[in-house]
């Protein structure tokens, strides 16, 4: 999977696109990366990372369609 992501990033980098402005969410998650860093390493921090990631993903929920559309545009519309 890591190699596929790397190849996708390379493909994106080769394209000259006008990216639409992506406004950040109005409501931010209560968890921050500082909460992760303040948690002791190990299982507890791993769990905090996942909680933080889910919270961030949810806070951007109304932008998920934008991400899907841009991904399809960049990766699947060849030769444009």
C-alpha positions in Angstrom: 0.0 0.0 0.0 2.8 2.4 0.8 4.2 2.1 -2.7 0.8 2.9 -4.2 0.5 6.0 -2.2 4.0 7.1 -3.2 3.1 6.6 -6.9 -0.1 8.5 -6.5 1.8 11.4 -4.9 4.3 11.4 -7.8 1.5 11.4 -10.3 -0.2 14.4 -8.5 3.1 16.2 -8.5 3.5 15.9 -12.3 0.1 17.5 -12.9 -0.4 21.3 -13.1 -3.8 21.9 -11.5 -5.7 24.8 -10.2 -6.7 23.6 -6.8 -9.9 25.1 -5.5 -9.6 26.8 -2.1 -10.4 24.3 0.7 -11.8 26.2 3.7 -11.0 24.5 7.0 -14.0 23.3 9.1 -15.7 25.9 11.3 -15.8 23.5 14.2 -12.5 22.0 15.2 -12.0 18.9 17.2 -11.3 19.2 20.9 -8.4 16.7 20.5 -5.2 18.1 19.1 -1.8 16.7 18.2 -0.6 18.1 21.6 -2.9 15.6 23.3 -1.2 12.9 21.4 2.3 14.2 22.3 1.4 14.5 25.9 0.4 10.9 26.1 3.0 8.4 27.2 4.4 6.3 24.4 3.1 2.8 23.8 -0.4 1.5 23.7 -2.0 4.5 25.3 -0.5 6.9 22.8 -1.4 4.6 19.9 -5.0 4.7 21.1 -4.8 8.5 21.4 -3.5 8.8 17.8 -6.5 6.8 16.5 -8.9 8.9 18.6 -7.3 12.1 17.3 -7.3 10.8 13.7 -11.0 9.9 13.9 -11.9 13.3 15.4 -10.0 15.2 12.6 -11.6 13.0 9.9 -15.1 13.7 11.4 -14.4 17.4 11.6 -13.7 17.5 7.9 -16.8 15.4 7.0 -18.4 18.1 4.9 -15.2 18.2 2.8 -15.0 14.4 2.1 -16.8 14.8 -1.3 -14.2 17.5 -2.3 -11.4 15.1 -1.5 -13.0 12.3 -3.5 -13.7 14.5 -6.5 -10.1 15.9 -6.5 -8.6 12.4 -6.2 -10.6 11.2 -9.1 -9.8 14.3 -11.2 -6.0 14.0 -10.5 -5.6 10.2 -10.6 -8.1 9.1 -13.1 -8.5 11.8 -15.7 -5.5 11.0 -17.9 -4.0 13.3 -20.4 -5.6 16.5 -19.4 
